[in-house]
Amino acid sequence: MKEKRDGQQAAGLTANGGLSMNILVIESSPHKKGSSNLLAENFIQGAEEAGHKVTVFDAARANIHPCLGCDSCGMSGPCCQKDDMAGLREQIMQTDMLVFVTPLYYFGMSAQLKTVIDRFYSFNGALTGKNLKAALIVAAWDNRDWTMKDIKHITEELA
Ligand SMILES: Cc1cc2nc3c(=O)[nH]c(=O)nc-3n(C[C@H](O)[C@H](O)[C@H](O)COP(=O)(O)O)c2cc1C
């Protein structure tokens, strides 16, 4: 295991001598073979070629329910809902970088991705403390210069 930087979990080196990362890609389009997942595929290919280890989680096909806002977790305990989020939480805590992949829906992310992000609430502190790297991949229909303004702003605030 190489020396860890910034709490990284990664072991080994990339093609250019950097630290190899564990990267978790969270896809969220109902179109399995759609545009956002195509963009993600290209990202994954590049990341793997560079020597990173990539895992994909498909939020659009997972069993993840919206946060109930019950606060029984106190932002740091187990969630009272028993679904696929527990497994995703484990994966997130083992990763160095999160990549959010979404189609643009009314200037924001898909409901599938928003549902996952809302469920971060039950481990918000642990997640913030990890200082994860993050990236966003979005597919949209139009190409006006402000198309991505709102989703970019939200994601920058989250990161
Ligand atoms: C509910 C809904 C809302 C959408 N809102 C926008 C939008 O605000 N701006 C835009 O450019 N495209 C919008 N689109 C188009 C999608 O973002 C676009 O088709 C995208 O490429 C779909 O990605 P996917 O193939 O990964 O699902 C919307 C599509 C749907 C179904």
The ligand as an SDF file (V2000), in Angstrom:
LIG
                    3D

 31 33  0  0  0  0  0  0  0  0999 V2000
  -38.2210   15.3080  -17.4540 C   0  0  0  0  0  0  0  0  0  0  0  0
  -37.2150   15.8620  -18.4020 C   0  0  0  0  0  0  0  0  0  0  0  0
  -36.7130   17.1510  -18.2090 C   0  0  0  0  0  0  0  0  0  0  0  0
  -35.7300   17.6690  -19.0630 C   0  0  0  0  0  0  0  0  0  0  0  0
  -35.2410   18.9210  -18.8370 N   0  0  0  0  0  0  0  0  0  0  0  0
  -34.2640   19.4130  -19.6480 C   0  0  0  0  0  0  0  0  0  0  0  0
  -33.7330   20.7370  -19.4330 C   0  0  0  0  0  0  0  0  0  0  0  0
  -34.1200   21.4630  -18.5200 O   0  0  0  0  0  0  0  0  0  0  0  0
  -32.7740   21.1850  -20.2870 N   0  0  0  0  0  0  0  0  0  0  0  0
  -32.2860   20.4070  -21.3150 C   0  0  0  0  0  0  0  0  0  0  0  0
  -31.4290   20.8610  -22.0470 O   0  0  0  0  0  0  0  0  0  0  0  0
  -32.7620   19.1460  -21.5240 N   0  0  0  0  0  0  0  0  0  0  0  0
  -33.7380   18.6390  -20.7190 C   0  0  0  0  0  0  0  0  0  0  0  0
  -34.2180   17.3670  -20.9300 N   0  0  0  0  0  0  0  0  0  0  0  0
  -33.5880   16.5220  -21.9660 C   0  0  0  0  0  0  0  0  0  0  0  0
  -32.5430   15.5580  -21.3840 C   0  0  0  0  0  0  0  0  0  0  0  0
  -31.6880   16.2080  -20.4470 O   0  0  0  0  0  0  0  0  0  0  0  0
  -31.6690   14.9920  -22.5090 C   0  0  0  0  0  0  0  0  0  0  0  0
  -32.4950   14.3230  -23.4350 O   0  0  0  0  0  0  0  0  0  0  0  0
  -30.6020   14.0690  -22.0050 C   0  0  0  0  0  0  0  0  0  0  0  0
  -29.6750   13.8500  -23.0510 O   0  0  0  0  0  0  0  0  0  0  0  0
  -31.1480   12.7140  -21.5540 C   0  0  0  0  0  0  0  0  0  0  0  0
  -30.0690   11.9640  -21.0130 O   0  0  0  0  0  0  0  0  0  0  0  0
  -30.1550   10.3620  -20.8730 P   0  0  0  0  0  0  0  0  0  0  0  0
  -30.1800    9.7970  -22.2660 O   0  0  0  0  0  0  0  0  0  0  0  0
  -28.9200    9.9820  -20.1320 O   0  0  0  0  0  0  0  0  0  0  0  0
  -31.3890   10.0270  -20.1010 O   0  0  0  0  0  0  0  0  0  0  0  0
  -35.2260   16.8550  -20.1190 C   0  0  0  0  0  0  0  0  0  0  0  0
  -35.7440   15.5550  -20.3250 C   0  0  0  0  0  0  0  0  0  0  0  0
  -36.7250   15.0700  -19.4830 C   0  0  0  0  0  0  0  0  0  0  0  0
  -37.2700   13.6790  -19.7110 C   0  0  0  0  0  0  0  0  0  0  0  0
  1  2  1  0
  2  3  1  0
  2 30  2  0
  3  4  2  0
  4  5  1  0
  4 28  1  0
  5  6  2  0
  6  7  1  0
  6 13  1  0
  7  8  2  0
  7  9  1  0
  9 10  1  0
 10 11  2  0
 10 12  1  0
 12 13  2  0
 13 14  1  0
 14 15  1  0
 14 28  1  0
 15 16  1  0
 16 17  1  0
 16 18  1  0
 18 19  1  0
 18 20  1  0
 20 21  1  0
 20 22  1  0
 22 23  1  0
 23 24  1  0
 24 25  2  0
 24 26  1  0
 24 27  1  0
 28 29  2  0
 29 30  1  0
 30 31  1  0
M  END
$$$$
